[in-house]
C-alpha cells in the first residue's frame, strides 16, 4: 500500500470476487462473506468514485467499485456540497448537528441536562448554542464537535457557559475560531435593541430616498415623488415598523451568506463598505426577503401601488424591478455598517 492514495483497494478485489485471499504461497479461503467498508476517505460515494481517470485506474478504483453491492452516504455535521448551479442546498445539516451535539453532551457531560415539565432539557448559553449549530464548517466532522466539548471546562458544571470554552487558538484546530466566537457574541436582536436598530434602518432608508428627490407629500415639482413612508419612525404604521424589524433580524443571515461576520467594534476599525458584487447580491437578497414577507402578509402585485388595497408594483423578481426601486434595497445594504455601529458592532470578512 505504501503512500499511494487508495492503494489498499487492490487488496480487497480477490476476497470480494472469489471469497479468498493470497498470503505468499498460501491461499486462504474465507467463503461467503459480507464486507463493510467504513471510513473517512470521502464524504460521499460520488466524491469517492473518480471515474475513468488514470490515477483511479492505477489503484484499481473502478474494479473495486464494480464489486460493491450497495452504499450508504452517512451525512455528517457539515452541509453537503453537491455542486452545480441547480444543486439543492442541504437545509438539514443544522438538525444533524443538533442531534450529534446532544448525543455527545449526553455521553460526556450528562450533568448539563435536567428534567423540566417531563422533558430532559440541556442547560446551555443561547449564544454558545448558536455558534455550535451555525458555524460554517467543522474541520474534522463529528470529531471536531467532540473535541470542542472535551476541551471545554465542564467538570462539575451544570450549565454550558461561554466561560467554559477553550481559547480561540484551540478552537482554530476544529473550526474558524474567530467566526465561531463572533456567532457566540452576536447580539440578541430583540426588545429595546431591536427597536433602536429598526429605527436606524428606517433613518437610513429615508436619507437615501431624500437624496434621490423623494419627499413626503410634495406636489411642488414633477421631479419630486411622494413617499408616505418618509416620516419619523414613531409616525410609521405598525406594518412598516415590523418591516424594519424584519430587515434588522435578517442582517446576520445576509452577512453569513456573503462571508462576513459581526464582531464587537474596536476603536481602530476602519470604515466598512461592501464590494460592488457583494452589495448587489445582498440588495437582491433584501428584495427577496421583503417580497416573501409582503406576500405572506396578503399583498398582491398590481401595475400601481395602493397600500390601502395591499397592492404593490414591486412584487416582481429582481431582474424586473425598476432601477430606482433596486436603489432602495442597495441603500439599506450600504447602511448595514452604520446600523450595526449603533449597537457597538463592526463587520469583517
C-alpha positions as CSV (number, residue, x, y, z in Angstrom):
1,X,0.0,0.0,0.0
2,X,2.8,2.4,0.9
3,X,2.0,6.1,0.5
4,X,-0.2,5.7,-2.6
5,X,-3.6,7.2,-2.0
6,X,-6.3,4.5,-2.0
7,X,-3.5,1.9,-2.6
8,X,-5.4,-0.5,-0.3
9,X,-8.2,-1.0,-2.7
10,X,-6.4,-3.7,-4.8
11,X,-6.0,-6.0,-1.8
12,X,-9.8,-6.5,-1.5
13,X,-10.5,-7.4,-5.1
14,X,-9.9,-11.1,-4.8
15,X,-11.7,-11.6,-1.4
16,X,-14.7,-9.6,-2.8
17,X,-14.8,-11.6,-6.0
18,X,-13.6,-15.1,-5.1
19,X,-14.0,-15.3,-1.4
20,X,-10.3,-16.0,-0.8
21,X,-7.0,-14.1,-0.5
22,X,-3.4,-14.9,-1.2
23,X,-0.7,-14.7,1.5
24,X,2.6,-15.5,-0.2
25,X,2.2,-19.1,-1.5
26,X,-0.8,-19.8,0.8
27,X,-4.4,-19.4,-0.4
28,X,-6.8,-18.5,2.4
29,X,-10.5,-19.2,1.6
30,X,-13.0,-17.2,3.6
31,X,-16.2,-18.3,2.0
32,X,-19.3,-16.3,1.6
33,X,-18.8,-13.0,3.5
34,X,-20.2,-9.5,3.8
35,X,-17.6,-6.8,3.6
36,X,-18.4,-3.4,5.1
37,X,-16.1,-0.5,4.3
38,X,-16.5,2.4,6.7
39,X,-14.1,5.3,6.7
40,X,-13.5,9.0,6.0
41,X,-11.6,9.0,2.7
42,X,-14.6,10.8,1.0
43,X,-17.8,12.4,2.2
44,X,-20.0,10.8,-0.4
45,X,-19.8,7.9,-2.8
46,X,-19.9,10.3,-5.7
47,X,-16.8,12.0,-4.3
48,X,-15.0,8.6,-3.9
49,X,-15.8,7.4,-7.5
50,X,-13.4,9.4,-9.6
51,X,-14.4,7.7,-12.8
52,X,-12.0,6.5,-15.5
53,X,-9.1,8.8,-14.5
54,X,-5.6,7.3,-14.9
55,X,-4.8,7.7,-11.2
56,X,-8.0,6.0,-10.1
57,X,-7.4,3.1,-12.6
58,X,-3.9,2.6,-11.3
59,X,-5.2,1.9,-7.8
60,X,-7.9,-0.4,-9.2
61,X,-10.7,2.0,-8.2
62,X,-13.1,1.2,-11.0
63,X,-12.6,-2.6,-10.3
64,X,-13.2,-2.1,-6.6
65,X,-16.5,-0.1,-7.3
66,X,-17.7,-2.8,-9.7
67,X,-17.6,-5.3,-6.9
68,X,-19.7,-3.3,-4.5
69,X,-23.3,-4.2,-4.0
70,X,-24.5,-1.1,-2.2
71,X,-23.5,2.0,-0.4
72,X,-24.9,4.5,2.2
73,X,-23.8,8.1,2.4
74,X,-23.7,8.8,6.2
75,X,-24.1,12.5,6.4
76,X,-22.1,14.4,9.0
77,X,-22.4,17.8,10.7
78,X,-21.3,19.8,7.6
79,X,-23.5,20.9,4.7
80,X,-23.3,18.5,1.8
81,X,-21.5,20.2,-1.1
82,X,-23.5,18.9,-4.2
83,X,-22.1,21.5,-6.6
84,X,-23.7,22.8,-9.8
85,X,-25.9,25.8,-10.4
86,X,-29.1,23.8,-9.8
87,X,-27.9,21.8,-6.8
88,X,-30.3,21.8,-3.9
89,X,-29.0,23.3,-0.7
90,X,-28.5,21.0,2.3
91,X,-31.0,22.5,4.6
92,X,-31.0,19.7,7.2
93,X,-27.4,19.9,8.4
94,X,-28.3,22.0,11.4
95,X,-30.7,19.3,12.6
96,X,-27.9,16.7,12.2
97,X,-25.7,19.0,14.3
98,X,-28.3,19.3,17.0
99,X,-28.7,15.5,17.2
100,X,-24.9,15.0,17.3
101,X,-24.3,17.7,19.8
102,X,-27.0,16.5,22.2
103,X,-25.7,12.9,21.9
104,X,-22.1,13.9,22.6
105,X,-23.0,16.1,25.6
106,X,-25.2,13.4,27.0
107,X,-22.3,11.0,26.9
108,X,-19.6,13.4,28.1
109,X,-21.4,15.9,30.3
110,X,-24.7,14.4,31.5
111,X,-24.9,16.8,34.4
112,X,-25.8,19.6,31.9
113,X,-29.2,18.1,31.5
114,X,-32.2,18.4,33.9
115,X,-35.8,17.3,33.9
116,X,-38.3,20.1,33.3
117,X,-42.0,19.6,32.7
118,X,-41.4,15.9,31.9
119,X,-38.6,16.6,29.4
120,X,-34.9,16.4,29.6
121,X,-33.5,19.8,28.8
122,X,-30.0,21.0,28.1
123,X,-28.7,24.0,30.1
124,X,-26.6,26.0,27.6
125,X,-25.9,29.6,26.8
126,X,-28.0,30.7,23.7
127,X,-25.1,32.4,22.0
128,X,-22.9,29.3,22.5
129,X,-25.6,27.1,21.1
130,X,-25.9,29.4,18.1
131,X,-22.2,29.1,17.5
132,X,-22.2,25.3,17.7
133,X,-25.2,25.0,15.3
134,X,-24.4,27.7,12.8
135,X,-20.6,27.7,12.4
136,X,-19.9,27.3,8.7
137,X,-17.8,24.1,8.9
138,X,-16.3,21.6,11.4
139,X,-12.9,20.9,10.1
140,X,-12.9,17.2,11.2
141,X,-16.6,16.5,11.2
142,X,-18.1,14.8,14.3
143,X,-14.6,14.5,15.9
144,X,-14.4,18.3,15.9
145,X,-17.7,18.6,17.9
146,X,-16.5,16.0,20.4
147,X,-13.1,17.7,20.7
148,X,-14.6,21.1,21.4
149,X,-16.7,19.6,24.1
150,X,-13.7,17.7,25.5
151,X,-11.6,20.9,25.6
152,X,-14.3,22.9,27.4
153,X,-14.2,23.1,31.1
154,X,-17.4,21.3,32.1
155,X,-16.4,19.3,35.1
156,X,-18.9,19.9,37.9
157,X,-20.7,22.5,35.8
158,X,-24.5,22.3,35.5
159,X,-24.7,24.7,32.5
160,X,-22.5,25.1,29.4
161,X,-21.5,28.8,29.5
162,X,-19.2,30.8,27.3
163,X,-16.6,30.9,30.0
164,X,-16.2,27.2,29.6
165,X,-15.0,27.4,26.1
166,X,-11.3,26.9,25.2
167,X,-9.2,29.8,23.7
168,X,-9.7,31.0,20.1
169,X,-6.4,29.4,19.1
170,X,-7.6,26.0,20.4
171,X,-10.9,26.4,18.7
172,X,-9.0,27.0,15.5
173,X,-8.0,23.4,15.5
174,X,-11.6,22.4,14.7
175,X,-13.5,25.5,13.5
176,X,-12.7,29.0,12.4
177,X,-12.2,30.4,15.9
178,X,-12.9,34.0,15.0
179,X,-16.2,33.2,13.2
180,X,-17.3,30.8,16.0
181,X,-16.8,33.4,18.7
182,X,-18.5,36.1,16.6
183,X,-21.6,33.9,16.4
184,X,-21.4,33.3,20.1
185,X,-21.2,37.0,20.8
186,X,-23.8,38.0,18.2
187,X,-26.3,40.3,19.9
188,X,-29.8,39.1,20.7
189,X,-31.9,41.2,18.3
190,X,-35.0,41.8,20.4
191,X,-36.5,44.3,22.8
192,X,-35.0,47.7,23.0
193,X,-32.0,46.9,20.9
194,X,-34.2,45.6,18.1
195,X,-36.4,48.7,18.2
196,X,-33.3,51.0,18.2
197,X,-31.9,49.2,15.1
198,X,-35.2,49.2,13.4
199,X,-35.4,53.0,13.8
200,X,-31.8,53.3,12.5
201,X,-32.8,51.2,9.5
202,X,-35.7,53.5,8.7
203,X,-33.5,56.6,9.0
204,X,-31.0,55.0,6.5
205,X,-33.9,54.4,4.2
206,X,-35.2,58.0,4.5
207,X,-31.8,59.5,3.9
208,X,-31.3,57.5,0.7
209,X,-34.8,58.5,-0.6
210,X,-34.4,62.1,0.1
211,X,-31.1,62.2,-1.7
212,X,-32.9,60.9,-4.8
213,X,-35.6,63.5,-4.8
214,X,-38.3,61.7,-2.9
215,X,-40.2,64.0,-0.5
216,X,-43.2,63.4,1.7
217,X,-46.4,64.9,0.3
218,X,-44.6,67.1,-2.3
219,X,-46.6,68.2,-5.3
220,X,-44.4,71.3,-6.0
221,X,-42.1,69.7,-8.5
222,X,-42.8,67.0,-11.0
223,X,-39.3,65.6,-10.4
224,X,-40.1,65.1,-6.8
225,X,-42.1,61.9,-6.0
226,X,-44.3,61.4,-2.9
227,X,-43.5,58.7,-0.4
228,X,-45.8,58.3,2.6
229,X,-43.0,56.3,4.4
230,X,-40.8,59.4,4.7
231,X,-41.9,60.3,8.3
232,X,-40.3,59.9,11.7
233,X,-40.1,56.2,12.8
234,X,-42.6,56.9,15.6
235,X,-45.1,58.0,13.0
236,X,-44.9,54.9,10.9
237,X,-47.8,52.5,10.8
238,X,-47.1,49.2,12.7
239,X,-46.9,47.3,9.5
240,X,-43.9,49.4,8.3
241,X,-42.3,49.3,11.7
242,X,-42.4,45.5,11.5
243,X,-40.8,45.5,8.1
244,X,-37.9,47.4,9.6
245,X,-37.6,44.9,12.4
246,X,-37.6,42.0,10.0
247,X,-34.9,43.7,8.0
248,X,-32.7,44.0,11.2
249,X,-33.2,40.4,12.1
250,X,-32.1,39.3,8.6
251,X,-28.8,41.2,8.8
252,X,-26.8,38.3,10.3
253,X,-28.3,36.0,7.7
254,X,-27.2,38.3,4.8
255,X,-23.7,38.7,6.3
256,X,-23.2,34.9,6.7
257,X,-24.3,34.3,3.1
258,X,-21.8,36.8,1.8
259,X,-18.9,35.5,4.0
260,X,-18.9,38.2,6.7
261,X,-19.3,38.2,10.4
262,X,-20.2,40.7,13.2
263,X,-17.6,41.4,15.9
264,X,-17.7,43.9,18.8
265,X,-16.4,47.2,17.4
266,X,-12.9,48.4,18.2
267,X,-11.6,52.0,18.0
268,X,-9.1,51.0,15.3
269,X,-11.7,49.6,12.9
270,X,-11.7,51.2,9.5
271,X,-14.9,52.4,7.9
272,X,-16.5,49.5,6.1
273,X,-18.3,49.3,2.7
274,X,-19.3,46.2,0.7
275,X,-17.6,45.4,-2.6
276,X,-19.9,46.1,-5.6
277,X,-20.7,42.5,-6.4
278,X,-21.5,41.8,-2.7
279,X,-23.6,44.9,-2.5
280,X,-25.7,43.8,-5.5
281,X,-26.0,40.2,-4.1
282,X,-27.2,41.4,-0.7
283,X,-29.6,44.0,-2.2
284,X,-31.2,41.2,-4.3
285,X,-31.4,39.1,-1.1
286,X,-33.1,42.0,0.7
287,X,-35.7,42.4,-2.1
288,X,-36.4,38.7,-2.0
289,X,-36.8,38.8,1.8
290,X,-39.2,41.8,1.5
291,X,-41.2,40.2,-1.2
292,X,-41.7,37.0,0.6
293,X,-42.7,38.8,3.8
294,X,-45.1,41.1,1.9
295,X,-46.8,38.3,0.0
296,X,-47.2,36.4,3.3
297,X,-48.9,39.5,4.7
298,X,-51.5,39.3,2.0
299,X,-50.2,41.8,-0.6
300,X,-50.6,41.2,-4.3
301,X,-48.9,42.5,-7.5
302,X,-50.5,45.4,-9.4
303,X,-49.4,47.9,-12.0
304,X,-49.7,50.7,-9.5
305,X,-49.1,50.5,-5.8
306,X,-52.0,51.1,-3.5
307,X,-51.2,50.5,0.3
308,X,-54.9,50.6,1.2
309,X,-55.7,47.6,-1.0
310,X,-52.3,45.9,-0.3
311,X,-51.2,46.2,-3.9
312,X,-47.6,46.8,-5.0
313,X,-45.9,47.1,-8.3
314,X,-42.6,46.0,-6.7
315,X,-43.7,42.4,-6.2
316,X,-41.6,41.2,-9.1
317,X,-38.3,39.3,-9.5
318,X,-35.1,41.4,-9.0
319,X,-34.3,41.5,-12.8
320,X,-37.7,43.1,-13.5
321,X,-37.6,45.6,-10.6
322,X,-37.2,49.2,-11.7
323,X,-33.8,50.7,-11.1
324,X,-35.0,53.3,-8.7
325,X,-36.6,50.6,-6.6
326,X,-33.4,48.5,-6.7
327,X,-31.5,51.5,-5.3
328,X,-33.7,51.5,-2.2
329,X,-32.5,48.0,-1.4
330,X,-28.9,49.0,-2.1
331,X,-29.3,51.9,0.3
332,X,-30.4,49.5,3.0
333,X,-27.4,47.3,2.5
334,X,-25.0,50.2,2.3
335,X,-26.4,51.3,5.7
336,X,-25.8,48.0,7.5
337,X,-22.4,49.0,8.9
338,X,-23.9,52.2,10.3
339,X,-26.9,50.4,11.7
340,X,-24.7,47.8,13.5
341,X,-22.3,50.5,14.7
342,X,-25.2,51.9,16.8
343,X,-25.2,48.5,18.6
344,X,-21.5,48.5,19.1
345,X,-20.6,46.0,16.3
346,X,-18.4,46.1,13.2
347,X,-18.2,43.9,10.1
348,X,-15.2,41.8,9.0
349,X,-14.6,39.2,6.3
